[in-house]
Amino acid sequence: MSAVPAFKLVEAGFSQPQVEALAEFMQTEAARRSDLLETEHRLESKIGDVRQDVVKLDGRVLLLQWMIGFVLAFLVAIFAKLFLAH
């Protein structure tokens, strides 16, 4: 923490130990802009991976729907042949 913000904190009523503790926290624990940008990049990458997986699943679901449709059509045809042919 630079001298100007620290001086403003002291003027606002913070004690010197409080200002020093806050400065230490800001240097060691607070996220920096580069940390946030890195996290944003990783999240965007993971979101892209999830989107690809969703597209693959959509294709599989569509295939399964067609397969179920054909099976149902054949079952209806078989039942129609069995029960309506006589």
PDB file of N, CA, C and O in Angstrom, chain B, residues numbered from 101:
ATOM      1  N   MET B 101       0.863  -1.168   0.000  1.00  0.00           N
ATOM      2  CA  MET B 101       0.000   0.000   0.000  1.00  0.00           C
ATOM      3  C   MET B 101       0.903   1.224   0.000  1.00  0.00           C
ATOM      4  O   MET B 101       1.849   1.310   0.784  1.00  0.00           O
ATOM      5  N   SER B 102       0.610   2.154  -0.872  1.00  0.00           N
ATOM      6  CA  SER B 102       1.473   3.334  -0.959  1.00  0.00           C
ATOM      7  C   SER B 102       1.195   4.285   0.196  1.00  0.00           C
ATOM      8  O   SER B 102       0.255   4.096   0.969  1.00  0.00           O
ATOM      9  N   ALA B 103       2.014   5.290   0.294  1.00  0.00           N
ATOM     10  CA  ALA B 103       1.946   6.208   1.429  1.00  0.00           C
ATOM     11  C   ALA B 103       0.667   7.034   1.422  1.00  0.00           C
ATOM     12  O   ALA B 103       0.121   7.326   2.486  1.00  0.00           O
ATOM     13  N   VAL B 104       0.179   7.415   0.246  1.00  0.00           N
ATOM     14  CA  VAL B 104      -1.013   8.272   0.180  1.00  0.00           C
ATOM     15  C   VAL B 104      -2.247   7.563   0.715  1.00  0.00           C
ATOM     16  O   VAL B 104      -2.921   8.124   1.579  1.00  0.00           O
ATOM     17  N   PRO B 105      -2.591   6.332   0.243  1.00  0.00           N
ATOM     18  CA  PRO B 105      -3.753   5.655   0.829  1.00  0.00           C
ATOM     19  C   PRO B 105      -3.563   5.361   2.314  1.00  0.00           C
ATOM     20  O   PRO B 105      -4.511   5.456   3.092  1.00  0.00           O
ATOM     21  N   ALA B 106      -2.333   5.002   2.711  1.00  0.00           N
ATOM     22  CA  ALA B 106      -2.087   4.732   4.137  1.00  0.00           C
ATOM     23  C   ALA B 106      -2.302   5.991   4.953  1.00  0.00           C
ATOM     24  O   ALA B 106      -2.877   5.929   6.040  1.00  0.00           O
ATOM     25  N   PHE B 107      -1.855   7.121   4.455  1.00  0.00           N
ATOM     26  CA  PHE B 107      -2.031   8.391   5.160  1.00  0.00           C
ATOM     27  C   PHE B 107      -3.510   8.724   5.272  1.00  0.00           C
ATOM     28  O   PHE B 107      -3.958   9.212   6.310  1.00  0.00           O
ATOM     29  N   LYS B 108      -4.281   8.465   4.206  1.00  0.00           N
ATOM     30  CA  LYS B 108      -5.717   8.738   4.237  1.00  0.00           C
ATOM     31  C   LYS B 108      -6.430   7.840   5.241  1.00  0.00           C
ATOM     32  O   LYS B 108      -7.389   8.265   5.884  1.00  0.00           O
ATOM     33  N   LEU B 109      -5.960   6.592   5.376  1.00  0.00           N
ATOM     34  CA  LEU B 109      -6.558   5.698   6.372  1.00  0.00           C
ATOM     35  C   LEU B 109      -6.279   6.194   7.783  1.00  0.00           C
ATOM     36  O   LEU B 109      -7.158   6.150   8.643  1.00  0.00           O
ATOM     37  N   VAL B 110      -5.073   6.660   8.021  1.00  0.00           N
ATOM     38  CA  VAL B 110      -4.728   7.197   9.348  1.00  0.00           C
ATOM     39  C   VAL B 110      -5.571   8.428   9.624  1.00  0.00           C
ATOM     40  O   VAL B 110      -6.064   8.602  10.739  1.00  0.00           O
ATOM     41  N   GLU B 111      -5.743   9.287   8.624  1.00  0.00           N
ATOM     42  CA  GLU B 111      -6.580  10.478   8.792  1.00  0.00           C
ATOM     43  C   GLU B 111      -8.032  10.102   9.083  1.00  0.00           C
ATOM     44  O   GLU B 111      -8.730  10.816   9.801  1.00  0.00           O
ATOM     45  N   ALA B 112      -8.485   8.973   8.520  1.00  0.00           N
ATOM     46  CA  ALA B 112      -9.868   8.544   8.713  1.00  0.00           C
ATOM     47  C   ALA B 112     -10.096   7.868  10.058  1.00  0.00           C
ATOM     48  O   ALA B 112     -11.231   7.541  10.407  1.00  0.00           O
ATOM     49  N   GLY B 113      -9.020   7.657  10.813  1.00  0.00           N
ATOM     50  CA  GLY B 113      -9.198   7.101  12.147  1.00  0.00           C
ATOM     51  C   GLY B 113      -8.613   5.726  12.359  1.00  0.00           C
ATOM     52  O   GLY B 113      -8.727   5.177  13.455  1.00  0.00           O
ATOM     53  N   PHE B 114      -7.995   5.157  11.354  1.00  0.00           N
ATOM     54  CA  PHE B 114      -7.340   3.872  11.524  1.00  0.00           C
ATOM     55  C   PHE B 114      -6.043   4.066  12.304  1.00  0.00           C
ATOM     56  O   PHE B 114      -5.353   5.074  12.147  1.00  0.00           O
ATOM     57  N   SER B 115      -5.724   3.082  13.148  1.00  0.00           N
ATOM     58  CA  SER B 115      -4.454   3.144  13.860  1.00  0.00           C
ATOM     59  C   SER B 115      -3.338   2.665  12.937  1.00  0.00           C
ATOM     60  O   SER B 115      -3.589   2.013  11.924  1.00  0.00           O
ATOM     61  N   GLN B 116      -2.106   3.000  13.302  1.00  0.00           N
ATOM     62  CA  GLN B 116      -0.966   2.587  12.479  1.00  0.00           C
ATOM     63  C   GLN B 116      -0.885   1.051  12.363  1.00  0.00           C
ATOM     64  O   GLN B 116      -0.635   0.550  11.266  1.00  0.00           O
ATOM     65  N   PRO B 117      -1.089   0.283  13.459  1.00  0.00           N
ATOM     66  CA  PRO B 117      -1.079  -1.179  13.320  1.00  0.00           C
ATOM     67  C   PRO B 117      -2.185  -1.696  12.384  1.00  0.00           C
ATOM     68  O   PRO B 117      -1.979  -2.667  11.656  1.00  0.00           O
ATOM     69  N   GLN B 118      -3.347  -1.049  12.406  1.00  0.00           N
ATOM     70  CA  GLN B 118      -4.424  -1.454  11.501  1.00  0.00           C
ATOM     71  C   GLN B 118      -4.028  -1.208  10.041  1.00  0.00           C
ATOM     72  O   GLN B 118      -4.259  -2.048   9.172  1.00  0.00           O
ATOM     73  N   VAL B 119      -3.438  -0.061   9.795  1.00  0.00           N
ATOM     74  CA  VAL B 119      -3.004   0.267   8.435  1.00  0.00           C
ATOM     75  C   VAL B 119      -1.932  -0.717   7.968  1.00  0.00           C
ATOM     76  O   VAL B 119      -1.954  -1.161   6.821  1.00  0.00           O
ATOM     77  N   GLU B 120      -0.997  -1.058   8.854  1.00  0.00           N
ATOM     78  CA  GLU B 120       0.067  -1.991   8.494  1.00  0.00           C
ATOM     79  C   GLU B 120      -0.504  -3.392   8.230  1.00  0.00           C
ATOM     80  O   GLU B 120      -0.077  -4.078   7.301  1.00  0.00           O
ATOM     81  N   ALA B 121      -1.468  -3.803   9.053  1.00  0.00           N
ATOM     82  CA  ALA B 121      -2.090  -5.114   8.850  1.00  0.00           C
ATOM     83  C   ALA B 121      -2.857  -5.142   7.534  1.00  0.00           C
ATOM     84  O   ALA B 121      -2.822  -6.137   6.811  1.00  0.00           O
ATOM     85  N   LEU B 122      -3.542  -4.062   7.229  1.00  0.00           N
ATOM     86  CA  LEU B 122      -4.273  -3.981   5.969  1.00  0.00           C
ATOM     87  C   LEU B 122      -3.309  -3.999   4.787  1.00  0.00           C
ATOM     88  O   LEU B 122      -3.567  -4.666   3.785  1.00  0.00           O
ATOM     89  N   ALA B 123      -2.210  -3.275   4.899  1.00  0.00           N
ATOM     90  CA  ALA B 123      -1.215  -3.253   3.828  1.00  0.00           C
ATOM     91  C   ALA B 123      -0.621  -4.645   3.618  1.00  0.00           C
ATOM     92  O   ALA B 123      -0.424  -5.066   2.478  1.00  0.00           O
ATOM     93  N   GLU B 124      -0.335  -5.358   4.697  1.00  0.00           N
ATOM     94  CA  GLU B 124       0.203  -6.714   4.576  1.00  0.00           C
ATOM     95  C   GLU B 124      -0.807  -7.646   3.912  1.00  0.00           C
ATOM     96  O   GLU B 124      -0.457  -8.458   3.056  1.00  0.00           O
ATOM     97  N   PHE B 125      -2.062  -7.514   4.323  1.00  0.00           N
ATOM     98  CA  PHE B 125      -3.119  -8.328   3.722  1.00  0.00           C
ATOM     99  C   PHE B 125      -3.207  -8.051   2.226  1.00  0.00           C
ATOM    100  O   PHE B 125      -3.288  -8.985   1.429  1.00  0.00           O
ATOM    101  N   MET B 126      -3.192  -6.801   1.844  1.00  0.00           N
ATOM    102  CA  MET B 126      -3.313  -6.433   0.438  1.00  0.00           C
ATOM    103  C   MET B 126      -2.137  -6.983  -0.375  1.00  0.00           C
ATOM    104  O   MET B 126      -2.308  -7.323  -1.546  1.00  0.00           O
ATOM    105  N   GLN B 127      -0.971  -7.074   0.218  1.00  0.00           N
ATOM    106  CA  GLN B 127       0.193  -7.562  -0.502  1.00  0.00           C
ATOM    107  C   GLN B 127       0.212  -9.087  -0.604  1.00  0.00           C
ATOM    108  O   GLN B 127       0.752  -9.634  -1.566  1.00  0.00           O
ATOM    109  N   THR B 128      -0.367  -9.773   0.370  1.00  0.00           N
ATOM    110  CA  THR B 128      -0.247 -11.230   0.397  1.00  0.00           C
ATOM    111  C   THR B 128      -1.523 -11.970   0.016  1.00  0.00           C
ATOM    112  O   THR B 128      -1.450 -13.025  -0.614  1.00  0.00           O
ATOM    113  N   GLU B 129      -2.677 -11.451   0.379  1.00  0.00           N
ATOM    114  CA  GLU B 129      -3.915 -12.223   0.236  1.00  0.00           C
ATOM    115  C   GLU B 129      -4.879 -11.685  -0.811  1.00  0.00           C
ATOM    116  O   GLU B 129      -5.660 -12.456  -1.369  1.00  0.00           O
ATOM    117  N   ALA B 130      -4.849 -10.436  -1.083  1.00  0.00           N
ATOM    118  CA  ALA B 130      -5.826  -9.858  -2.003  1.00  0.00           C
ATOM    119  C   ALA B 130      -5.506 -10.284  -3.439  1.00  0.00           C
ATOM    120  O   ALA B 130      -4.343 -10.390  -3.828  1.00  0.00           O
ATOM    121  N   ALA B 131      -6.543 -10.518  -4.196  1.00  0.00           N
ATOM    122  CA  ALA B 131      -6.362 -10.904  -5.595  1.00  0.00           C
ATOM    123  C   ALA B 131      -5.916  -9.692  -6.398  1.00  0.00           C
ATOM    124  O   ALA B 131      -6.427  -8.585  -6.232  1.00  0.00           O
ATOM    125  N   ARG B 132      -4.965  -9.930  -7.255  1.00  0.00           N
ATOM    126  CA  ARG B 132      -4.496  -8.874  -8.144  1.00  0.00           C
ATOM    127  C   ARG B 132      -5.241  -8.980  -9.466  1.00  0.00           C
ATOM    128  O   ARG B 132      -5.877  -9.995  -9.750  1.00  0.00           O
ATOM    129  N   ARG B 133      -5.160  -7.952 -10.254  1.00  0.00           N
ATOM    130  CA  ARG B 133      -5.822  -7.954 -11.556  1.00  0.00           C
ATOM    131  C   ARG B 133      -5.333  -9.129 -12.411  1.00  0.00           C
ATOM    132  O   ARG B 133      -6.125  -9.772 -13.100  1.00  0.00           O
ATOM    133  N   SER B 134      -4.044  -9.402 -12.363  1.00  0.00           N
ATOM    134  CA  SER B 134      -3.509 -10.522 -13.146  1.00  0.00           C
ATOM    135  C   SER B 134      -4.089 -11.853 -12.660  1.00  0.00           C
ATOM    136  O   SER B 134      -4.344 -12.748 -13.465  1.00  0.00           O
ATOM    137  N   ASP B 135      -4.300 -11.986 -11.343  1.00  0.00           N
ATOM    138  CA  ASP B 135      -4.929 -13.205 -10.816  1.00  0.00           C
ATOM    139  C   ASP B 135      -6.344 -13.363 -11.367  1.00  0.00           C
ATOM    140  O   ASP B 135      -6.751 -14.451 -11.773  1.00  0.00           O
ATOM    141  N   LEU B 136      -7.085 -12.253 -11.375  1.00  0.00           N
ATOM    142  CA  LEU B 136      -8.455 -12.293 -11.864  1.00  0.00           C
ATOM    143  C   LEU B 136      -8.500 -12.587 -13.360  1.00  0.00           C
ATOM    144  O   LEU B 136      -9.360 -13.342 -13.815  1.00  0.00           O
ATOM    145  N   LEU B 137      -7.589 -12.004 -14.126  1.00  0.00           N
ATOM    146  CA  LEU B 137      -7.556 -12.263 -15.565  1.00  0.00           C
ATOM    147  C   LEU B 137      -7.202 -13.724 -15.853  1.00  0.00           C
ATOM    148  O   LEU B 137      -7.764 -14.337 -16.761  1.00  0.00           O
ATOM    149  N   GLU B 138      -6.274 -14.271 -15.080  1.00  0.00           N
ATOM    150  CA  GLU B 138      -5.907 -15.681 -15.243  1.00  0.00           C
ATOM    151  C   GLU B 138      -7.092 -16.591 -14.931  1.00  0.00           C
ATOM    152  O   GLU B 138      -7.353 -17.559 -15.646  1.00  0.00           O
ATOM    153  N   THR B 139      -7.801 -16.269 -13.858  1.00  0.00           N
ATOM    154  CA  THR B 139      -8.974 -17.052 -13.474  1.00  0.00           C
ATOM    155  C   THR B 139     -10.057 -16.937 -14.546  1.00  0.00           C
ATOM    156  O   THR B 139     -10.711 -17.924 -14.884  1.00  0.00           O
ATOM    157  N   GLU B 140     -10.243 -15.734 -15.075  1.00  0.00           N
ATOM    158  CA  GLU B 140     -11.224 -15.540 -16.137  1.00  0.00           C
ATOM    159  C   GLU B 140     -10.870 -16.386 -17.361  1.00  0.00           C
ATOM    160  O   GLU B 140     -11.744 -17.009 -17.963  1.00  0.00           O
ATOM    161  N   HIS B 141      -9.600 -16.405 -17.720  1.00  0.00           N
ATOM    162  CA  HIS B 141      -9.157 -17.200 -18.872  1.00  0.00           C
ATOM    163  C   HIS B 141      -9.411 -18.686 -18.642  1.00  0.00           C
ATOM    164  O   HIS B 141      -9.889 -19.381 -19.539  1.00  0.00           O
ATOM    165  N   ARG B 142      -9.093 -19.176 -17.442  1.00  0.00           N
ATOM    166  CA  ARG B 142      -9.322 -20.595 -17.145  1.00  0.00           C
ATOM    167  C   ARG B 142     -10.811 -20.927 -17.190  1.00  0.00           C
ATOM    168  O   ARG B 142     -11.199 -21.978 -17.700  1.00  0.00           O
ATOM    169  N   LEU B 143     -11.641 -20.036 -16.661  1.00  0.00           N
ATOM    170  CA  LEU B 143     -13.086 -20.276 -16.678  1.00  0.00           C
ATOM    171  C   LEU B 143     -13.626 -20.271 -18.107  1.00  0.00           C
ATOM    172  O   LEU B 143     -14.462 -21.103 -18.457  1.00  0.00           O
ATOM    173  N   GLU B 144     -13.154 -19.341 -18.928  1.00  0.00           N
ATOM    174  CA  GLU B 144     -13.599 -19.312 -20.321  1.00  0.00           C
ATOM    175  C   GLU B 144     -13.198 -20.596 -21.046  1.00  0.00           C
ATOM    176  O   GLU B 144     -13.956 -21.114 -21.866  1.00  0.00           O
ATOM    177  N   SER B 145     -12.018 -21.101 -20.743  1.00  0.00           N
ATOM    178  CA  SER B 145     -11.562 -22.346 -21.346  1.00  0.00           C
ATOM    179  C   SER B 145     -12.454 -23.506 -20.924  1.00  0.00           C
ATOM    180  O   SER B 145     -12.852 -24.324 -21.753  1.00  0.00           O
ATOM    181  N   LYS B 146     -12.763 -23.573 -19.647  1.00  0.00           N
ATOM    182  CA  LYS B 146     -13.620 -24.652 -19.151  1.00  0.00           C
ATOM    183  C   LYS B 146     -15.036 -24.530 -19.705  1.00  0.00           C
ATOM    184  O   LYS B 146     -15.667 -25.542 -20.010  1.00  0.00           O
ATOM    185  N   ILE B 147     -15.542 -23.309 -19.838  1.00  0.00           N
ATOM    186  CA  ILE B 147     -16.867 -23.103 -20.413  1.00  0.00           C
ATOM    187  C   ILE B 147     -16.878 -23.579 -21.861  1.00  0.00           C
ATOM    188  O   ILE B 147     -17.852 -24.183 -22.310  1.00  0.00           O
ATOM    189  N   GLY B 148     -15.799 -23.309 -22.592  1.00  0.00           N
ATOM    190  CA  GLY B 148     -15.690 -23.796 -23.967  1.00  0.00           C
ATOM    191  C   GLY B 148     -15.723 -25.313 -24.026  1.00  0.00           C
ATOM    192  O   GLY B 148     -16.365 -25.895 -24.901  1.00  0.00           O
ATOM    193  N   ASP B 149     -15.029 -25.950 -23.091  1.00  0.00           N
ATOM    194  CA  ASP B 149     -15.042 -27.421 -23.032  1.00  0.00           C
ATOM    195  C   ASP B 149     -16.445 -27.944 -22.759  1.00  0.00           C
ATOM    196  O   ASP B 149     -16.880 -28.921 -23.369  1.00  0.00           O
ATOM    197  N   VAL B 150     -17.153 -27.289 -21.837  1.00  0.00           N
ATOM    198  CA  VAL B 150     -18.512 -27.714 -21.501  1.00  0.00           C
ATOM    199  C   VAL B 150     -19.431 -27.535 -22.704  1.00  0.00           C
ATOM    200  O   VAL B 150     -20.280 -28.384 -22.972  1.00  0.00           O
ATOM    201  N   ARG B 151     -19.262 -26.432 -23.428  1.00  0.00           N
ATOM    202  CA  ARG B 151     -20.086 -26.215 -24.631  1.00  0.00           C
ATOM    203  C   ARG B 151     -19.859 -27.323 -25.647  1.00  0.00           C
ATOM    204  O   ARG B 151     -20.813 -27.813 -26.252  1.00  0.00           O
ATOM    205  N   GLN B 152     -18.615 -27.721 -25.840  1.00  0.00           N
ATOM    206  CA  GLN B 152     -18.325 -28.814 -26.779  1.00  0.00           C
ATOM    207  C   GLN B 152     -18.991 -30.101 -26.322  1.00  0.00           C
ATOM    208  O   GLN B 152     -19.538 -30.844 -27.136  1.00  0.00           O
ATOM    209  N   ASP B 153     -18.946 -30.366 -25.024  1.00  0.00           N
ATOM    210  CA  ASP B 153     -19.582 -31.573 -24.490  1.00  0.00           C
ATOM    211  C   ASP B 153     -21.093 -31.528 -24.692  1.00  0.00           C
ATOM    212  O   ASP B 153     -21.707 -32.550 -25.000  1.00  0.00           O
ATOM    213  N   VAL B 154     -21.694 -30.359 -24.522  1.00  0.00           N
ATOM    214  CA  VAL B 154     -23.132 -30.219 -24.700  1.00  0.00           C
ATOM    215  C   VAL B 154     -23.507 -30.474 -26.160  1.00  0.00           C
ATOM    216  O   VAL B 154     -24.513 -31.126 -26.439  1.00  0.00           O
ATOM    217  N   VAL B 155     -22.706 -29.966 -27.084  1.00  0.00           N
ATOM    218  CA  VAL B 155     -22.977 -30.205 -28.502  1.00  0.00           C
ATOM    219  C   VAL B 155     -22.905 -31.698 -28.806  1.00  0.00           C
ATOM    220  O   VAL B 155     -23.755 -32.226 -29.522  1.00  0.00           O
ATOM    221  N   LYS B 156     -21.896 -32.379 -28.266  1.00  0.00           N
ATOM    222  CA  LYS B 156     -21.793 -33.823 -28.470  1.00  0.00           C
ATOM    223  C   LYS B 156     -23.013 -34.546 -27.901  1.00  0.00           C
ATOM    224  O   LYS B 156     -23.562 -35.449 -28.532  1.00  0.00           O
ATOM    225  N   LEU B 157     -23.429 -34.137 -26.703  1.00  0.00           N
ATOM    226  CA  LEU B 157     -24.595 -34.773 -26.088  1.00  0.00           C
ATOM    227  C   LEU B 157     -25.857 -34.507 -26.894  1.00  0.00           C
ATOM    228  O   LEU B 157     -26.705 -35.390 -27.026  1.00  0.00           O
ATOM    229  N   ASP B 158     -25.989 -33.301 -27.433  1.00  0.00           N
ATOM    230  CA  ASP B 158     -27.156 -32.999 -28.268  1.00  0.00           C
ATOM    231  C   ASP B 158     -27.217 -33.938 -29.464  1.00  0.00           C
ATOM    232  O   ASP B 158     -28.285 -34.432 -29.825  1.00  0.00           O
ATOM    233  N   GLY B 159     -26.063 -34.179 -30.074  1.00  0.00           N
ATOM    234  CA  GLY B 159     -26.019 -35.102 -31.213  1.00  0.00           C
ATOM    235  C   GLY B 159     -26.404 -36.512 -30.808  1.00  0.00           C
ATOM    236  O   GLY B 159     -27.132 -37.194 -31.529  1.00  0.00           O
ATOM    237  N   ARG B 160     -25.923 -36.943 -29.670  1.00  0.00           N
ATOM    238  CA  ARG B 160     -26.252 -38.294 -29.198  1.00  0.00           C
ATOM    239  C   ARG B 160     -27.732 -38.418 -28.861  1.00  0.00           C
ATOM    240  O   ARG B 160     -28.362 -39.430 -29.169  1.00  0.00           O
ATOM    241  N   VAL B 161     -28.285 -37.390 -28.230  1.00  0.00           N
ATOM    242  CA  VAL B 161     -29.709 -37.412 -27.886  1.00  0.00           C
ATOM    243  C   VAL B 161     -30.554 -37.452 -29.148  1.00  0.00           C
ATOM    244  O   VAL B 161     -31.550 -38.172 -29.214  1.00  0.00           O
ATOM    245  N   LEU B 162     -30.156 -36.677 -30.150  1.00  0.00           N
ATOM    246  CA  LEU B 162     -30.889 -36.694 -31.419  1.00  0.00           C
ATOM    247  C   LEU B 162     -30.841 -38.083 -32.051  1.00  0.00           C
ATOM    248  O   LEU B 162     -31.854 -38.581 -32.542  1.00  0.00           O
ATOM    249  N   LEU B 163     -29.661 -38.707 -32.037  1.00  0.00           N
ATOM    250  CA  LEU B 163     -29.538 -40.061 -32.571  1.00  0.00           C
ATOM    251  C   LEU B 163     -30.429 -41.032 -31.796  1.00  0.00           C
ATOM    252  O   LEU B 163     -31.117 -41.857 -32.397  1.00  0.00           O
ATOM    253  N   LEU B 164     -30.417 -40.937 -30.489  1.00  0.00           N
ATOM    254  CA  LEU B 164     -31.254 -41.831 -29.674  1.00  0.00           C
ATOM    255  C   LEU B 164     -32.735 -41.598 -29.951  1.00  0.00           C
ATOM    256  O   LEU B 164     -33.511 -42.554 -29.978  1.00  0.00           O
ATOM    257  N   GLN B 165     -33.134 -40.366 -30.156  1.00  0.00           N
ATOM    258  CA  GLN B 165     -34.536 -40.096 -30.468  1.00  0.00           C
ATOM    259  C   GLN B 165     -34.939 -40.757 -31.782  1.00  0.00           C
ATOM    260  O   GLN B 165     -36.020 -41.337 -31.883  1.00  0.00           O
ATOM    261  N   TRP B 166     -34.075 -40.670 -32.781  1.00  0.00           N
ATOM    262  CA  TRP B 166     -34.358 -41.331 -34.052  1.00  0.00           C
ATOM    263  C   TRP B 166     -34.423 -42.841 -33.883  1.00  0.00           C
ATOM    264  O   TRP B 166     -35.296 -43.497 -34.451  1.00  0.00           O
ATOM    265  N   MET B 167     -33.498 -43.392 -33.101  1.00  0.00           N
ATOM    266  CA  MET B 167     -33.491 -44.838 -32.879  1.00  0.00           C
ATOM    267  C   MET B 167     -34.774 -45.289 -32.183  1.00  0.00           C
ATOM    268  O   MET B 167     -35.374 -46.290 -32.574  1.00  0.00           O
ATOM    269  N   ILE B 168     -35.187 -44.565 -31.172  1.00  0.00           N
ATOM    270  CA  ILE B 168     -36.422 -44.900 -30.458  1.00  0.00           C
ATOM    271  C   ILE B 168     -37.620 -44.773 -31.385  1.00  0.00           C
ATOM    272  O   ILE B 168     -38.541 -45.589 -31.340  1.00  0.00           O
ATOM    273  N   GLY B 169     -37.604 -43.750 -32.222  1.00  0.00           N
ATOM    274  CA  GLY B 169     -38.693 -43.580 -33.189  1.00  0.00           C
ATOM    275  C   GLY B 169     -38.803 -44.749 -34.132  1.00  0.00           C
ATOM    276  O   GLY B 169     -39.906 -45.233 -34.385  1.00  0.00           O
ATOM    277  N   PHE B 170     -37.673 -45.223 -34.667  1.00  0.00           N
ATOM    278  CA  PHE B 170     -37.698 -46.388 -35.561  1.00  0.00           C
ATOM    279  C   PHE B 170     -38.154 -47.635 -34.829  1.00  0.00           C
ATOM    280  O   PHE B 170     -38.940 -48.410 -35.375  1.00  0.00           O
ATOM    281  N   VAL B 171     -37.684 -47.852 -33.611  1.00  0.00           N
ATOM    282  CA  VAL B 171     -38.093 -49.022 -32.838  1.00  0.00           C
ATOM    283  C   VAL B 171     -39.601 -48.981 -32.582  1.00  0.00           C
ATOM    284  O   VAL B 171     -40.288 -49.991 -32.734  1.00  0.00           O
ATOM    285  N   LEU B 172     -40.106 -47.824 -32.197  1.00  0.00           N
ATOM    286  CA  LEU B 172     -41.551 -47.715 -31.967  1.00  0.00           C
ATOM    287  C   LEU B 172     -42.338 -47.948 -33.252  1.00  0.00           C
ATOM    288  O   LEU B 172     -43.383 -48.598 -33.231  1.00  0.00           O
ATOM    289  N   ALA B 173     -41.843 -47.422 -34.365  1.00  0.00           N
ATOM    290  CA  ALA B 173     -42.529 -47.641 -35.642  1.00  0.00           C
ATOM    291  C   ALA B 173     -42.562 -49.130 -35.996  1.00  0.00           C
ATOM    292  O   ALA B 173     -43.585 -49.643 -36.450  1.00  0.00           O
ATOM    293  N   PHE B 174     -41.444 -49.812 -35.787  1.00  0.00           N
ATOM    294  CA  PHE B 174     -41.418 -51.250 -36.067  1.00  0.00           C
ATOM    295  C   PHE B 174     -42.333 -52.021 -35.121  1.00  0.00           C
ATOM    296  O   PHE B 174     -42.994 -52.971 -35.541  1.00  0.00           O
ATOM    297  N   LEU B 175     -42.380 -51.630 -33.866  1.00  0.00           N
ATOM    298  CA  LEU B 175     -43.276 -52.302 -32.921  1.00  0.00           C
ATOM    299  C   LEU B 175     -44.730 -52.108 -33.319  1.00  0.00           C
ATOM    300  O   LEU B 175     -45.521 -53.049 -33.264  1.00  0.00           O
ATOM    301  N   VAL B 176     -45.083 -50.907 -33.714  1.00  0.00           N
ATOM    302  CA  VAL B 176     -46.451 -50.653 -34.161  1.00  0.00           C
ATOM    303  C   VAL B 176     -46.750 -51.503 -35.398  1.00  0.00           C
ATOM    304  O   VAL B 176     -47.835 -52.072 -35.516  1.00  0.00           O
ATOM    305  N   ALA B 177     -45.798 -51.587 -36.305  1.00  0.00           N
ATOM    306  CA  ALA B 177     -46.005 -52.399 -37.509  1.00  0.00           C
ATOM    307  C   ALA B 177     -46.169 -53.872 -37.153  1.00  0.00           C
ATOM    308  O   ALA B 177     -47.021 -54.556 -37.720  1.00  0.00           O
ATOM    309  N   ILE B 178     -45.365 -54.361 -36.222  1.00  0.00           N
ATOM    310  CA  ILE B 178     -45.467 -55.771 -35.804  1.00  0.00           C
ATOM    311  C   ILE B 178     -46.812 -56.038 -35.142  1.00  0.00           C
ATOM    312  O   ILE B 178     -47.474 -57.026 -35.457  1.00  0.00           O
ATOM    313  N   PHE B 179     -47.223 -55.154 -34.213  1.00  0.00           N
ATOM    314  CA  PHE B 179     -48.516 -55.349 -33.548  1.00  0.00           C
ATOM    315  C   PHE B 179     -49.666 -55.251 -34.550  1.00  0.00           C
ATOM    316  O   PHE B 179     -50.638 -56.001 -34.468  1.00  0.00           O
ATOM    317  N   ALA B 180     -49.544 -54.327 -35.486  1.00  0.00           N
ATOM    318  CA  ALA B 180     -50.592 -54.195 -36.503  1.00  0.00           C
ATOM    319  C   ALA B 180     -50.672 -55.475 -37.331  1.00  0.00           C
ATOM    320  O   ALA B 180     -51.766 -55.956 -37.628  1.00  0.00           O
ATOM    321  N   LYS B 181     -49.530 -56.021 -37.699  1.00  0.00           N
ATOM    322  CA  LYS B 181     -49.489 -57.265 -38.486  1.00  0.00           C
ATOM    323  C   LYS B 181     -50.074 -58.425 -37.685  1.00  0.00           C
ATOM    324  O   LYS B 181     -50.807 -59.250 -38.230  1.00  0.00           O
ATOM    325  N   LEU B 182     -49.752 -58.488 -36.389  1.00  0.00           N
ATOM    326  CA  LEU B 182     -50.238 -59.597 -35.562  1.00  0.00           C
ATOM    327  C   LEU B 182     -51.730 -59.518 -35.310  1.00  0.00           C
ATOM    328  O   LEU B 182     -52.437 -60.520 -35.419  1.00  0.00           O
ATOM    329  N   PHE B 183     -52.211 -58.333 -34.975  1.00  0.00           N
ATOM    330  CA  PHE B 183     -53.594 -58.236 -34.513  1.00  0.00           C
ATOM    331  C   PHE B 183     -54.574 -57.826 -35.606  1.00  0.00           C
ATOM    332  O   PHE B 183     -55.762 -58.134 -35.509  1.00  0.00           O
ATOM    333  N   LEU B 184     -54.107 -57.147 -36.632  1.00  0.00           N
ATOM    334  CA  LEU B 184     -55.032 -56.709 -37.669  1.00  0.00           C
ATOM    335  C   LEU B 184     -55.052 -57.636 -38.877  1.00  0.00           C
ATOM    336  O   LEU B 184     -55.942 -57.539 -39.722  1.00  0.00           O
ATOM    337  N   ALA B 185     -54.082 -58.528 -38.961  1.00  0.00           N
ATOM    338  CA  ALA B 185     -53.998 -59.417 -40.127  1.00  0.00           C
ATOM    339  C   ALA B 185     -55.040 -60.517 -40.060  1.00  0.00           C
ATOM    340  O   ALA B 185     -55.402 -61.069 -41.099  1.00  0.00           O
ATOM    341  N   HIS B 186     -55.523 -60.849 -38.911  1.00  0.00           N
ATOM    342  CA  HIS B 186     -56.470 -61.967 -38.799  1.00  0.00           C
ATOM    343  C   HIS B 186     -57.850 -61.531 -39.031  1.00  0.00           C
ATOM    344  O   HIS B 186     -58.772 -62.345 -38.975  1.00  0.00           O
TER     345      HIS B 186
END
